[in-house]
């Protein structure tokens, strides 16, 4: 198994929601940005919630996140991983969430799947009151629910 590094976080001083994944997939690592597998539902789901076009390029995705006050990161900073399955992650080192939480008025942490929520629960139990475990947007997850994601986002970004 090879050791890989994750991506830098995307956030600014206006980020109100922090979405935490586990670790970039093979396709994401090839693209060099979060949720790079076109079959992953993340960008489609986010665009639908905010009523915008699906961002295509890395620059468009970063702009989309900033415009909508969303921070994005993965719980695993580096690890050994085979393929894209969370179950194959070994020797993981975790990220330190404090730089984002100290810089931005984060109201909610949304974990994209069980793995990221489990790490958050173990390493940052004090953040659980503002955290939610949501069904992974991965194409491998048959229990994905756009409605669950939209409800969690709507709790912060109330539609007027």
Beta strands, then each sheet from edge to edge (+ up, - down):
strand 1: 2-5
strand 2: 17-21
strand 3: 70-74
strand 4: 76-81
strand 5: 90-94
strand 6: 108-112
strand 7: 131-134
sheet 1: 1+ 4- 5+
sheet 2: 3+ 2+ 6+ 7+
end
